[in-house]
Amino acid sequence: MYYRLSSTVLLAGLILAPSASAKDKKSKASNPKDEIEVVGHIPLTGGPVKRFVSTQHYSSYYLYAEHENGGNLTLIDITKTSEPLVLAEVASAPNGASNLTVVAGTAALVSSESTASSTSQSPQTIRIMDLSDAQNPKVAREFTGVTAISRDDPRGLIFVANADGIWILKKHFAEDPEMQKAYEDYVIYGSSMYGPRR
């Protein structure tokens, strides 16, 4: 009885565990690389964006887009980065200018100042470069006429604004094949080395 049970467990282990050669082929075939990719986009109508301010309240994340030349202030829910949602468009202050001072979730402190003191930078071109092959670098994506750029480092997000709207980019680090192999070995073999816990 013990012999049958052991051979059954051994057979099940052989069926469930991938062969070493299959894993080696898979890791050699795939060339993991770091990426920055577009995960969300939303068109805007309030004029060029000059600045972003991001904030969080509990599990919700918000992005404020401050428009140039005393334009509107746009509040966007970016909790789901692939589905950004405009929550509010706030008109500029009566004197034609508004500046974001402090934000806290869906509350904002906005100051007014004259349009003369508002500075705008020249639009720039932002490129996502793929340098995984150092001898042959490539431009993976290009954004022209960029008027504002900002980062949310804890979530690995980058916000870019141009005439086409607001783009939400996300940084992805490639998995380390050695770490992945060590994890798979632990899951397949390590957790059963000492038998079931009692």
RODRENZA-602868 format. One record per atom (N, C-alpha, C, O): atom name; x, y, z. Coordinates in steps of 0.02 Angstrom, whole numbers. Atoms other than C-alpha are relative to their C-alpha. Layout:
BEGIN
atom:u:v:w
CA:X:Y:Z .
...
***
This chain:
BEGIN
atom:u:v:w
N:41:-60:0 .
CA:0:0:0 .
C:44:63:0 .
O:32:110:-38 .
N:-45:-57:-4 .
CA:140:121:48 .
C:37:9:-67 .
O:46:66:-89 .
N:-36:-3:63 .
CA:234:78:-114 .
C:-43:31:-54 .
O:-20:73:-93 .
N:45:-27:51 .
CA:81:114:-222 .
C:-12:75:9 .
O:-11:113:-39 .
N:12:-71:-14 .
CA:46:279:-137 .
C:61:42:-19 .
O:53:95:-49 .
N:-61:-37:17 .
CA:228:336:-155 .
C:9:7:-75 .
O:25:61:-100 .
N:-10:-4:73 .
CA:236:292:-339 .
C:-53:44:-31 .
O:-39:77:-81 .
N:52:-44:27 .
CA:70:381:-369 .
C:19:73:12 .
O:12:115:-33 .
N:-21:-69:-15 .
CA:135:538:-283 .
C:58:20:-44 .
O:60:76:-69 .
N:-57:-13:43 .
CA:299:526:-380 .
C:-23:13:-72 .
O:2:60:-104 .
N:26:-8:68 .
CA:203:506:-545 .
C:-35:68:-7 .
O:-27:103:-56 .
N:36:-64:2 .
CA:91:655:-503 .
C:51:57:0 .
O:41:107:-35 .
N:-52:-52:-2 .
CA:247:758:-461 .
C:34:8:-67 .
O:50:64:-87 .
N:-32:-4:66 .
CA:325:714:-629 .
C:-45:33:-51 .
O:-22:69:-95 .
N:48:-30:48 .
CA:167:763:-722 .
C:-7:75:13 .
O:-9:114:-34 .
N:11:-70:-16 .
CA:144:927:-628 .
C:62:44:-6 .
O:57:102:-25 .
N:-61:-40:2 .
CA:326:983:-621 .
C:25:6:-72 .
O:32:-45:-105 .
N:-26:-7:68 .
CA:390:1057:-785 .
C:71:-27:-3 .
O:109:-23:46 .
N:-68:27:7 .
CA:547:977:-852 .
C:50:57:-1 .
O:34:113:-22 .
N:-52:-51:-2 .
CA:710:1070:-829 .
C:16:26:-70 .
O:27:86:-79 .
N:-16:-23:67 .
CA:741:1074:-1016 .
C:-54:46:-28 .
O:-39:93:-64 .
N:54:-44:23 .
CA:570:1150:-1049 .
C:7:69:31 .
O:-4:120:-3 .
N:-9:-65:-33 .
CA:604:1287:-921 .
C:59:38:-31 .
O:55:98:-41 .
N:-59:-32:30 .
CA:776:1321:-996 .
C:-17:28:-69 .
O:4:84:-86 .
N:19:-24:66 .
CA:702:1334:-1171 .
C:-43:62:5 .
O:-35:110:-33 .
N:45:-57:-8 .
CA:568:1452:-1108 .
C:39:63:19 .
O:28:116:-9 .
N:-38:-59:-21 .
CA:692:1567:-1021 .
C:47:25:-54 .
O:58:85:-60 .
N:-43:-21:55 .
CA:809:1567:-1171 .
C:-40:32:-56 .
O:-17:79:-89 .
N:41:-26:55 .
CA:667:1599:-1293 .
C:-24:70:15 .
O:-27:113:-30 .
N:26:-66:-17 .
CA:599:1748:-1199 .
C:57:44:23 .
O:100:22:62 .
N:-51:-48:-20 .
CA:707:1902:-1179 .
C:-35:54:39 .
O:-57:104:9 .
N:37:-50:-38 .
CA:629:1999:-1035 .
C:35:68:-3 .
O:96:72:-2 .
N:-30:-67:1 .
CA:653:2187:-1042 .
C:-45:49:39 .
O:-105:38:46 .
N:36:-53:-35 .
CA:603:2341:-943 .
C:-40:39:-51 .
O:-21:46:-109 .
N:44:-37:46 .
CA:462:2444:-1017 .
C:-30:61:33 .
O:-38:63:94 .
N:46:-55:-19 .
CA:369:2608:-1005 .
C:-53:-1:-53 .
O:-39:10:-112 .
N:54:7:50 .
CA:200:2588:-1087 .
C:-59:44:17 .
O:-69:63:75 .
N:61:-39:-9 .
CA:41:2688:-1111 .
C:-54:-47:28 .
O:-70:-98:-3 .
N:53:41:-30 .
CA:-94:2618:-995 .
C:-67:36:0 .
O:-119:4:10 .
N:63:-37:1 .
CA:-224:2756:-1008 .
C:7:65:-38 .
O:62:93:-44 .
N:1:-63:38 .
CA:-275:2909:-1110 .
C:-68:31:8 .
O:-119:-4:10 .
N:64:-35:-3 .
CA:-407:3041:-1094 .
C:7:66:-37 .
O:52:105:-23 .
N:-3:-64:36 .
CA:-442:3185:-1215 .
C:-25:57:45 .
O:-68:46:88 .
N:21:-57:-40 .
CA:-460:3359:-1139 .
C:-18:58:-46 .
O:6:63:-102 .
N:22:-57:40 .
CA:-544:3518:-1199 .
C:16:67:31 .
O:0:119:2 .
N:-12:-63:-37 .
CA:-485:3649:-1073 .
C:62:37:-20 .
O:82:83:17 .
N:-62:-33:20 .
CA:-330:3703:-1168 .
C:61:-37:26 .
O:54:-86:62 .
N:-61:34:-19 .
CA:-148:3655:-1142 .
C:7:-6:77 .
O:-10:41:113 .
N:-12:11:-72 .
CA:-103:3582:-970 .
C:69:26:16 .
O:117:10:-19 .
N:-66:-25:-19 .
CA:38:3672:-880 .
C:28:-37:60 .
O:89:-35:72 .
N:-25:33:-60 .
CA:48:3567:-721 .
C:-48:-54:23 .
O:-109:-48:15 .
N:40:54:-31 .
CA:-11:3407:-637 .
C:13:0:75 .
O:67:17:99 .
N:-8:14:-71 .
CA:-42:3375:-453 .
C:-40:-63:14 .
O:-100:-66:0 .
N:36:62:-15 .
CA:-85:3199:-395 .
C:-10:-7:75 .
O:30:18:115 .
N:16:9:-71 .
CA:-164:3148:-230 .
C:-38:-66:8 .
O:-60:-97:-41 .
N:34:63:-16 .
CA:-244:2999:-144 .
C:-44:10:61 .
O:-28:48:106 .
N:43:2:-58 .
CA:-389:2973:-25 .
C:-24:-72:8 .
O:-62:-97:-34 .
N:13:71:-10 .
CA:-404:2797:46 .
C:24:-39:-62 .
O:82:-34:-81 .
N:-22:40:58 .
CA:-403:2681:-106 .
C:-14:35:-66 .
O:-9:3:-119 .
N:13:-38:61 .
CA:-447:2817:-232 .
C:59:46:-15 .
O:88:76:30 .
N:-55:-42:23 .
CA:-317:2911:-334 .
C:-26:53:-47 .
O:-68:38:-91 .
N:24:-56:41 .
CA:-344:3082:-414 .
C:58:38:-31 .
O:113:41:-4 .
N:-49:-41:35 .
CA:-251:3189:-538 .
C:-33:67:-18 .
O:-86:68:-49 .
N:24:-67:18 .
CA:-276:3377:-553 .
C:42:24:-58 .
O:104:21:-56 .
N:-34:-29:58 .
CA:-232:3454:-721 .
C:-15:74:0 .
O:-72:95:-7 .
N:7:-73:0 .
CA:-201:3641:-714 .
C:16:26:-69 .
O:71:14:-95 .
N:-8:-22:69 .
CA:-224:3724:-883 .
C:35:68:-4 .
O:33:107:44 .
N:-37:-62:11 .
CA:-120:3867:-955 .
C:-46:60:-7 .
O:-106:53:-19 .
N:34:-64:13 .
CA:-170:4050:-966 .
C:-66:6:38 .
O:-116:30:11 .
N:60:-8:-41 .
CA:-295:4043:-824 .
C:-58:-43:-23 .
O:-116:-26:-11 .
N:52:44:25 .
CA:-390:3901:-904 .
C:-32:-40:56 .
O:-21:-26:115 .
N:35:40:-49 .
CA:-496:3771:-818 .
C:47:-44:41 .
O:105:-53:24 .
N:-33:49:-41 .
CA:-444:3653:-682 .
C:-39:-65:-8 .
O:-100:-65:2 .
N:35:64:13 .
CA:-485:3470:-721 .
C:19:-50:54 .
O:78:-61:68 .
N:-10:52:-50 .
CA:-507:3337:-587 .
C:-15:-67:-33 .
O:-69:-78:-60 .
N:6:65:32 .
CA:-479:3158:-649 .
C:10:-55:51 .
O:58:-54:90 .
N:-8:60:-42 .
CA:-506:2994:-557 .
C:45:-49:-38 .
O:26:-72:-92 .
N:-47:46:33 .
CA:-355:2884:-600 .
C:9:-64:41 .
O:61:-96:37 .
N:-5:62:-39 .
CA:-392:2741:-480 .
C:10:-59:-46 .
O:53:-101:-33 .
N:-11:50:52 .
CA:-410:2628:-631 .
C:36:37:-57 .
O:5:73:-95 .
N:-39:-39:49 .
CA:-270:2693:-742 .
C:-21:-13:-72 .
O:-12:31:-115 .
N:22:15:69 .
CA:-340:2607:-896 .
C:-67:33:-16 .
O:-86:36:-74 .
N:65:-32:10 .
CA:-507:2696:-871 .
C:-3:66:38 .
O:-43:72:84 .
N:3:-64:-35 .
CA:-471:2876:-815 .
C:-67:34:-11 .
O:-96:29:-65 .
N:67:-30:3 .
CA:-629:2974:-778 .
C:2:72:23 .
O:24:87:78 .
N:3:-70:-20 .
CA:-653:3163:-779 .
C:-58:9:48 .
O:-116:-6:31 .
N:51:-10:-51 .
CA:-747:3206:-619 .
C:-27:71:-1 .
O:-86:83:12 .
N:22:-70:-2 .
CA:-751:3395:-633 .
C:44:43:-44 .
O:104:31:-52 .
N:-35:-53:37 .
CA:-703:3543:-743 .
C:-18:64:36 .
O:-76:85:35 .
N:12:-61:-38 .
CA:-685:3701:-638 .
C:23:59:-41 .
O:80:60:-64 .
N:-17:-59:39 .
CA:-689:3868:-728 .
C:53:41:37 .
O:59:37:98 .
N:-52:-42:-30 .
CA:-547:3991:-698 .
C:-30:52:46 .
O:-90:65:45 .
N:22:-53:-47 .
CA:-556:4126:-565 .
C:-27:60:-39 .
O:-12:67:-98 .
N:30:-57:35 .
CA:-653:4286:-606 .
C:51:45:-35 .
O:35:74:-87 .
N:-49:-43:32 .
CA:-492:4381:-645 .
C:38:-35:-56 .
O:85:-6:-84 .
N:-29:34:58 .
CA:-445:4251:-775 .
C:59:-44:16 .
O:93:-66:-30 .
N:-57:43:-17 .
CA:-315:4151:-678 .
C:-16:-40:62 .
O:-51:-16:107 .
N:6:40:-61 .
CA:-311:4010:-552 .
C:60:-46:5 .
O:82:-74:-45 .
N:-58:42:-11 .
CA:-167:3916:-476 .
C:-15:-48:57 .
O:-40:-29:110 .
N:8:52:-50 .
CA:-173:3753:-380 .
C:53:8:53 .
O:113:10:37 .
N:-47:-9:-55 .
CA:-93:3775:-209 .
C:8:-65:39 .
O:64:-88:50 .
N:-1:62:-40 .
CA:-140:3619:-108 .
C:-59:-42:-22 .
O:-112:-16:-37 .
N:56:45:14 .
CA:-244:3465:-146 .
C:-2:-55:54 .
O:49:-75:82 .
N:11:55:-48 .
CA:-318:3333:-30 .
C:-60:-39:-23 .
O:-117:-20:-10 .
N:56:39:27 .
CA:-422:3200:-116 .
C:-38:42:-50 .
O:-10:66:-100 .
N:41:-40:45 .
CA:-566:3292:-198 .
C:-8:72:24 .
O:-54:107:2 .
N:0:-70:-23 .
CA:-531:3456:-106 .
C:63:34:-24 .
O:117:4:-24 .
N:-58:-36:26 .
CA:-417:3589:-178 .
C:0:72:25 .
O:-53:103:31 .
N:-10:-70:-17 .
CA:-348:3757:-123 .
C:27:33:-63 .
O:81:17:-86 .
N:-18:-33:62 .
CA:-343:3871:-275 .
C:10:74:13 .
O:-32:106:44 .
N:-13:-72:-8 .
CA:-263:4043:-276 .
C:-8:34:-68 .
O:-1:3:-120 .
N:7:-37:63 .
CA:-292:4179:-404 .
C:58:49:-6 .
O:80:78:44 .
N:-52:-49:14 .
CA:-158:4286:-484 .
C:-9:25:-71 .
O:-45:-6:-110 .
N:8:-28:67 .
CA:-142:4393:-639 .
C:32:-45:-53 .
O:80:-81:-39 .
N:-27:43:54 .
CA:-111:4307:-806 .
C:70:19:-19 .
O:107:-21:-47 .
N:-67:-22:17 .
CA:47:4409:-827 .
C:53:-39:38 .
O:108:-52:12 .
N:-50:36:-40 .
CA:134:4314:-687 .
C:2:-74:-14 .
O:45:-110:11 .
N:0:72:16 .
CA:88:4145:-758 .
C:51:-14:-54 .
O:48:15:-108 .
N:-52:15:48 .
CA:238:4070:-846 .
C:-16:-65:-36 .
O:-39:-113:-5 .
N:10:62:38 .
CA:224:3942:-984 .
C:64:-17:-37 .
O:99:27:-63 .
N:-60:23:33 .
CA:364:3838:-1055 .
C:-18:-21:-71 .
O:-75:-36:-87 .
N:10:22:69 .
CA:387:3795:-1237 .
C:-16:-74:-1 .
O:13:-112:37 .
N:15:71:5 .
CA:309:3629:-1286 .
C:63:-39:-19 .
O:107:-14:-55 .
N:-58:42:14 .
CA:434:3487:-1295 .
C:-21:-68:-27 .
O:-80:-86:-26 .
N:12:67:25 .
CA:450:3314:-1371 .
C:27:-50:52 .
O:84:-44:74 .
N:-19:52:-47 .
CA:455:3164:-1254 .
C:0:-67:-37 .
O:-48:-83:-73 .
N:-6:65:34 .
CA:514:2994:-1317 .
C:8:-56:52 .
O:46:-48:100 .
N:-13:61:-38 .
CA:502:2821:-1238 .
C:52:-39:-40 .
O:38:-61:-96 .
N:-55:34:34 .
CA:667:2740:-1283 .
C:6:-72:24 .
O:0:-86:83 .
N:-13:71:-15 .
CA:697:2552:-1291 .
C:75:-11:-8 .
O:101:-13:-64 .
N:-73:9:1 .
CA:880:2525:-1244 .
C:20:-71:19 .
O:76:-82:41 .
N:-16:69:-19 .
CA:869:2338:-1213 .
C:55:-29:-43 .
O:93:-72:-20 .
N:-56:17:44 .
CA:985:2314:-1363 .
C:42:63:-7 .
O:27:107:-47 .
N:-39:-61:-3 .
CA:1119:2443:-1326 .
C:29:21:-67 .
O:40:81:-79 .
N:-28:-16:66 .
CA:1189:2433:-1503 .
C:-52:27:-48 .
O:-36:61:-97 .
N:54:-22:44 .
CA:1019:2467:-1581 .
C:-57:31:40 .
O:-111:1:44 .
N:55:-31:-38 .
CA:917:2588:-1473 .
C:-58:19:-47 .
O:-47:37:-105 .
N:59:-15:40 .
CA:739:2617:-1533 .
C:-45:50:37 .
O:-46:52:98 .
N:52:-43:-28 .
CA:604:2749:-1506 .
C:-63:-41:1 .
O:-91:-57:-52 .
N:60:41:-6 .
CA:457:2648:-1439 .
C:-63:42:-9 .
O:-113:18:-36 .
N:59:-43:5 .
CA:337:2797:-1430 .
C:24:72:6 .
O:72:87:42 .
N:-19:-71:-2 .
CA:347:2985:-1457 .
C:-62:43:12 .
O:-115:31:-17 .
N:54:-47:-14 .
CA:239:3125:-1388 .
C:27:70:-17 .
O:75:93:13 .
N:-21:-67:20 .
CA:255:3295:-1473 .
C:-45:52:32 .
O:-101:38:52 .
N:39:-55:-28 .
CA:197:3463:-1408 .
C:-18:-9:72 .
O:-72:12:94 .
N:14:14:-71 .
CA:208:3408:-1225 .
C:6:65:40 .
O:56:100:37 .
N:2:-61:-40 .
CA:159:3550:-1108 .
C:9:-13:74 .
O:24:34:112 .
N:-9:17:-71 .
CA:167:3458:-940 .
C:17:-73:7 .
O:-6:-116:-30 .
N:-18:69:-16 .
CA:244:3302:-867 .
C:10:-5:76 .
O:37:41:107 .
N:-5:9:-72 .
CA:237:3232:-691 .
C:4:-75:15 .
O:-11:-116:-28 .
N:-8:70:-18 .
CA:270:3069:-596 .
C:-36:-15:65 .
O:-42:27:110 .
N:27:27:-62 .
CA:184:2965:-463 .
C:43:-61:15 .
O:26:-117:-4 .
N:-49:53:-10 .
CA:333:2861:-405 .
C:-26:-61:39 .
O:-11:-117:20 .
N:24:59:-36 .
CA:243:2750:-277 .
C:-40:-48:-44 .
O:-38:-109:-33 .
N:39:43:45 .
CA:128:2685:-415 .
C:35:-14:-66 .
O:9:-52:-107 .
N:-37:10:62 .
CA:259:2690:-553 .
C:-33:32:-60 .
O:-27:7:-116 .
N:37:-33:54 .
CA:154:2811:-657 .
C:35:64:-22 .
O:70:96:17 .
N:-25:-63:29 .
CA:203:2955:-771 .
C:-58:31:-38 .
O:-94:-4:-74 .
N:55:-35:34 .
CA:79:3086:-834 .
C:30:49:-51 .
O:76:87:-35 .
N:-25:-42:54 .
CA:107:3175:-999 .
C:-61:34:-32 .
O:-111:1:-46 .
N:55:-37:32 .
CA:-4:3311:-1075 .
C:24:32:-64 .
O:77:63:-67 .
N:-12:-35:63 .
CA:-8:3369:-1255 .
C:-68:16:-32 .
O:-120:8:1 .
N:63:-20:33 .
CA:-138:3426:-1382 .
C:-49:-58:-5 .
O:-109:-47:-13 .
N:44:58:6 .
CA:-207:3248:-1390 .
C:-31:-20:67 .
O:-73:-65:70 .
N:29:14:-65 .
CA:-248:3248:-1203 .
C:52:-20:51 .
O:111:-2:46 .
N:-45:23:-53 .
CA:-173:3167:-1049 .
C:13:-74:-11 .
O:-32:-114:-20 .
N:-23:69:8 .
CA:-73:3006:-1065 .
C:25:-25:67 .
O:63:9:101 .
N:-23:31:-62 .
CA:-46:2890:-918 .
C:48:-56:-19 .
O:28:-104:-53 .
N:-50:50:15 .
CA:115:2789:-931 .
C:17:-38:63 .
O:10:-12:119 .
N:-19:41:-57 .
CA:172:2648:-818 .
C:67:-33:-12 .
O:81:-57:-67 .
N:-65:33:4 .
CA:346:2582:-781 .
C:-8:-73:19 .
O:-41:-89:68 .
N:0:72:-15 .
CA:368:2393:-786 .
C:72:-24:-2 .
O:108:-14:-51 .
N:-66:29:0 .
CA:528:2309:-733 .
C:-5:-73:-19 .
O:-50:-108:4 .
N:0:70:21 .
CA:568:2143:-816 .
C:14:-45:60 .
O:51:-26:105 .
N:-13:48:-53 .
CA:565:1991:-704 .
C:71:-27:-8 .
O:95:-40:-63 .
N:-67:29:0 .
CA:736:1926:-656 .
C:-8:-76:-9 .
O:-37:-108:34 .
N:8:71:12 .
CA:745:1750:-732 .
C:27:-44:56 .
O:-2:-96:71 .
N:-29:39:-55 .
CA:855:1688:-590 .
C:-46:0:61 .
O:-57:-52:93 .
N:47:-4:-56 .
CA:733:1751:-457 .
C:-63:-40:-14 .
O:-89:-74:30 .
N:60:38:19 .
CA:586:1676:-552 .
C:13:-74:6 .
O:-30:-111:31 .
N:-18:71:-5 .
CA:675:1508:-562 .
C:4:-21:73 .
O:-21:-75:92 .
N:-5:16:-72 .
CA:716:1512:-375 .
C:-69:-4:31 .
O:-81:-48:73 .
N:69:1:-27 .
CA:533:1552:-336 .
C:-36:-64:-22 .
O:-69:-97:18 .
N:34:60:25 .
CA:469:1411:-448 .
C:27:-62:35 .
O:-11:-107:53 .
N:-30:56:-35 .
CA:592:1289:-369 .
C:-26:-5:72 .
O:-40:-60:96 .
N:26:0:-68 .
CA:532:1341:-196 .
C:-72:-25:2 .
O:-90:-66:44 .
N:71:20:2 .
CA:348:1322:-243 .
C:-8:-74:-15 .
O:-48:-109:16 .
N:7:70:21 .
CA:373:1154:-328 .
C:32:-48:50 .
O:3:-100:67 .
N:-37:47:-41 .
CA:502:1075:-214 .
C:6:20:73 .
O:0:-22:117 .
N:-14:-23:-68 .
CA:534:1182:-60 .
C:-55:-9:50 .
O:-43:-30:106 .
N:55:3:-48 .
CA:362:1185:18 .
C:-20:-72:18 .
O:-52:-83:69 .
N:18:69:-16 .
CA:344:994:11 .
C:58:-39:30 .
O:51:-99:44 .
N:-59:36:-25 .
CA:519:952:76 .
C:-12:-27:70 .
O:12:-82:86 .
N:9:21:-70 .
CA:463:941:257 .
C:-67:-30:14 .
O:-85:-42:71 .
N:65:32:-9 .
CA:293:866:227 .
C:-52:50:24 .
O:-37:109:33 .
N:54:-45:-22 .
CA:125:937:283 .
C:13:26:70 .
O:39:-10:113 .
N:-6:-28:-67 .
CA:124:1053:432 .
C:-53:-29:46 .
O:-108:-44:25 .
N:49:27:-48 .
CA:41:988:589 .
C:-12:47:56 .
O:-51:33:101 .
***
